[in-house]
Amino acid sequence: MSISGIESVGFTPYVPPTVAPAGASSPTGGSSGASGVGGFGDLVLDGLDRLEGVQDRADKLAVQAATGDLAAMHDYTIAATEAAVTTQLTVAVRNKALEAFNEIMRMQV
């Protein structure tokens, strides 16, 4: 299957933002700090914003499908599946981050 026509269904592939090295200044002008926590926080916020956008699009298409204004039902099906998969991925990443945090907290100094 060719992916050259994927733009026609409105799918925008996720392109992760670049992360500046530790100690480098962030694009907003502030310093990200030596630990790079600011970069991770920015990645999390960006991911949550993208998740919200995907879910909003699926919700809008669901309303259009329910009211009969949607010309192609497959657009809603694709958007709903994309929203479900994105939500599952976000929850999995959150769970892994919590596991890592708990592991760090159990370390003895």
MARRO-960728 format. One record per residue: x, y, z of N, C-alpha, C, O in turn. Coordinates in steps of 0.2 Angstrom, whole numbers, plus 2048, in hexadecimal, padded with zeros to 3 digits. Example, Ala and Ser with C-alpha at 12.3 -4.5 7.8 and 13.67 -1.06 7.14 Angstrom:
REC  n_px  n_py  n_pz  ca_px  ca_py  ca_pz  c_px  c_py  c_pz  o_px  o_py  o_pz
REC   842   7E4   827    83E    7EA    827   842   7F0   827   847   7EF   82A
REC   840   7F5   823    844    7FB    824   840   800   827   843   806   828
This chain:
REC  n_px  n_py  n_pz  ca_px  ca_py  ca_pz  c_px  c_py  c_pz  o_px  o_py  o_pz
REC   804   7FA   800    800    800    800   804   806   800   809   807   804
REC   803   80B   7FC    807    811    7FB   804   816   800   7FE   816   801
REC   809   81A   803    806    81F    808   806   826   805   806   82B   808
REC   807   826   7FE    808    82D    7FB   801   830   7FB   801   836   7FB
REC   7FB   82D   7FB    7F5    830    7FC   7F2   831   802   7EC   832   803
REC   7F6   830   808    7F3    830    80E   7F2   837   810   7ED   838   815
REC   7F4   83C   80D    7F3    843    80F   7EB   844   80D   7E8   849   810
REC   7E9   841   808    7E2    842    806   7DD   840   80B   7D7   843   80B
REC   7DE   83C   810    7DA    83A    816   7DB   83F   81C   7D7   83E   821
REC   7DF   844   81B    7E0    849    821   7E5   846   826   7E5   849   82C
REC   7E8   841   825    7ED    83E    82A   7F3   842   82A   7F6   842   825
REC   7F5   844   830    7FC    848    830   800   844   835   7FF   843   83B
REC   806   841   832    80A    83D    836   80D   841   83C   80F   847   83B
REC   80E   83D   841    811    841    847   819   841   846   81C   83D   844
REC   81B   848   846    822    849    846   825   84C   84C   823   851   84E
REC   829   848   850    82B    84A    857   82F   850   856   833   851   852
REC   82E   855   85B    832    85B    85B   839   859   85D   83A   854   860
REC   83E   85E   85B    845    85C    85C   846   85F   863   843   864   866
REC   84A   85B   867    84C    85D    86E   852   85F   86E   857   85D   86C
REC   853   865   871    859    869    872   85E   865   877   85B   862   87C
REC   864   865   876    869    862    87B   868   865   882   866   86B   882
REC   869   861   887    869    864    88E   86D   86A   88F   873   86B   88C
REC   86A   86F   892    86D    876    893   86C   87B   88D   86E   880   88E
REC   86A   878   887    869    87D    882   863   881   883   85E   87F   887
REC   862   887   880    85C    88B    881   857   888   87D   858   886   877
REC   851   889   87F    84B    886    87C   849   88B   877   84B   891   877
REC   844   889   872    842    88E    86D   83E   894   870   83D   899   86C
REC   83B   893   876    838    899    879   83C   89E   87C   83A   8A3   87F
REC   843   89C   87C    848    8A1    87F   84A   89F   886   84F   8A2   888
REC   847   89B   889    849    899    890   84E   893   88F   84F   890   88A
REC   851   891   895    856    88C    895   852   885   897   84E   886   89C
REC   853   880   894    850    87A    895   853   876   89C   850   871   89E
REC   858   879   89E    85B    876    8A4   860   870   8A3   860   86E   89D
REC   864   86F   8A8    869    869    8A7   866   862   8A6   869   85E   8A3
REC   860   861   8A9    85D    85B    8A9   859   859   8A3   857   854   8A2
REC   857   85E   89F    853    85D    899   84C   85C   89B   848   85A   897
REC   84A   85E   8A1    843    85C    8A3   83E   861   89F   839   85F   89D
REC   840   867   89D    83C    86B    899   83A   868   893   835   869   890
REC   83F   865   890    83E    862    889   839   85C   889   835   85C   885
REC   83A   858   88F    835    853    890   82E   856   891   829   853   88E
REC   82E   85B   895    827    85E    896   824   861   890   81E   860   88F
REC   828   864   88C    825    866    886   823   861   881   81E   861   87E
REC   827   85B   881    824    855    87D   81E   853   880   819   851   87C
REC   81D   852   886    817    850    889   811   855   887   80C   852   885
REC   812   85B   888    80D    860    887   80B   860   87F   805   860   87D
REC   810   85F   87B    80F    85F    874   80B   858   872   806   859   86E
REC   80C   853   875    809    84D    874   801   84D   876   7FD   84B   873
REC   800   850   87C    7F9    851    87E   7F5   856   87A   7EF   855   879
REC   7F9   85B   877    7F5    860    873   7F3   85C   86C   7EE   85D   86A
REC   7F8   858   86A    7F6    854    864   7F1   84F   865   7EC   84E   861
REC   7F1   84C   86B    7EB    847    86D   7E5   84B   86D   7E0   848   86B
REC   7E5   850   870    7DE    854    870   7DC   856   869   7D6   856   868
REC   7E0   858   865    7DF    85A    85E   7DC   854   85A   7D7   854   857
REC   7DF   84E   85B    7DC    848    858   7D5   846   85B   7D1   844   857
REC   7D4   846   861    7CE    845    864   7C9   84A   862   7C3   848   861
REC   7CA   850   862    7C6    855    85F   7C3   854   858   7BD   855   857
REC   7C8   852   854    7C6    851    84D   7C2   84B   84C   7BD   84B   849
REC   7C3   846   850    7BF    840    850   7B8   842   853   7B3   83F   851
REC   7B7   846   858    7B1    848    85B   7AD   84C   856   7A7   84B   855
REC   7B0   851   852    7AD    854    84D   7AA   850   847   7A4   851   845
REC   7AE   84B   845    7AC    847    840   7A6   842   843   7A2   840   83F
REC   7A6   840   849    7A1    83C    84C   79A   840   84C   795   83D   84A
REC   79B   847   84D    795    84B    84D   792   84B   846   78C   84B   845
REC   797   84C   841    795    84D    83A   792   846   838   78D   846   834
REC   794   841   83A    791    83A    838   78B   839   83B   786   836   838
REC   78A   83B   841    783    83B    845   77E   83F   842   778   83D   841
REC   780   845   83F    77B    849    83C   77A   848   835   775   84B   832
REC   77E   844   832    77D    842    82B   781   847   826   780   847   820
REC   785   84B   829    789    850    825   790   84E   823   793   851   81F
REC   791   848   825    798    845    823   797   841   81C   793   83C   81C
REC   79B   843   817    79A    840    810   79E   839   810   79B   834   80D
REC   7A3   838   814    7A7    832    814   7A8   82F   81B   7AB   832   81F
REC   7A4   82A   81C    7A4    827    823   7AB   824   825   7AD   824   82B
REC   7AF   822   820    7B6    820    822   7BA   825   825   7BF   823   828
REC   7B9   82B   823    7BD    831    827   7BC   830   82E   7C1   831   832
REC   7B5   82F   830    7B4    82F    838   7B7   829   83A   7BA   829   840
REC   7B7   823   837    7B9    81D    839   7C1   81D   83A   7C4   81B   83F
REC   7C4   820   836    7CC    821    836   7CD   826   83C   7D2   824   840
REC   7CA   82B   83C    7CB    830    842   7CA   82D   849   7CE   82E   84D
REC   7C5   829   849    7C3    826    850   7C8   821   852   7CA   820   857
REC   7CB   81D   84D    7D0    818    84E   7D6   81B   850   7DA   819   854
REC   7D8   821   84C    7DE    825    84E   7DE   827   855   7E3   827   858
REC   7D8   82A   857    7D7    82D    85E   7D8   827   863   7DB   828   868
REC   7D5   821   862    7D6    81C    866   7DD   81A   867   7DF   819   86D
REC   7E0   819   862    7E7    817    862   7EC   81C   865   7F0   81A   869
REC   7EB   822   864    7EE    828    867   7ED   828   86E   7F2   829   872
REC   7E7   827   870    7E6    827    877   7E9   821   87B   7EC   822   880
REC   7E9   81B   878    7EC    815    87A   7F4   816   87B   7F7   814   880
REC   7F7   819   876    7FE    81B    876   800   820   87C   805   81F   87F
REC   7FC   825   87C    7FD    82A    882   7FC   827   889   800   828   88D
REC   7F8   822   88A    7F7    81F    890   7FD   81A   891   7FF   81A   897
REC   7FF   817   88C    805    812    88D   80B   816   88F   80F   814   893
REC   80C   81C   88C    812    820    88D   812   823   894   817   823   898
REC   80C   825   896    80B    828    89D   80C   822   8A2   810   823   8A7
REC   80A   81C   8A1    80B    816    8A5   813   815   8A6   815   814   8AB
REC   816   815   8A0    81D    814    8A0   821   81A   8A4   826   818   8A8
REC   81F   820   8A3    822    825    8A7   821   825   8AE   825   826   8B2
REC   81B   823   8B0    81A    821    8B8   81E   81C   8BA   820   81C   8C0
REC   81F   816   8B6    823    811    8B9   82A   813   8BA   82D   811   8BE
REC   82C   817   8B5    833    81A    8B5   834   81E   8BB   839   81E   8BF
REC   82F   823   8BD    82F    827    8C2   82F   823   8C9   833   824   8CD
REC   82B   81E   8C9    82B    81A    8CF   831   816   8D0   834   815   8D6
REC   834   814   8CB    83B    810    8CC   840   815   8CE   844   813   8D2
REC   840   81B   8CC    845    820    8CE   844   822   8D5   849   822   8D9
REC   83E   822   8D7    83C    824    8DE   83E   81E   8E3   840   81F   8E9
REC   83F   818   8E0    841    812    8E5   848   812   8E5   84B   80E   8E9
REC   84C   815   8E1    853    815    8E1   856   818   8E8   853   81D   8EA
REC   85B   814   8EA    85E    817    8F1   864   81B   8EF   868   81A   8EA
REC   865   821   8F2    86A    825    8F1   870   824   8F5   875   827   8F4
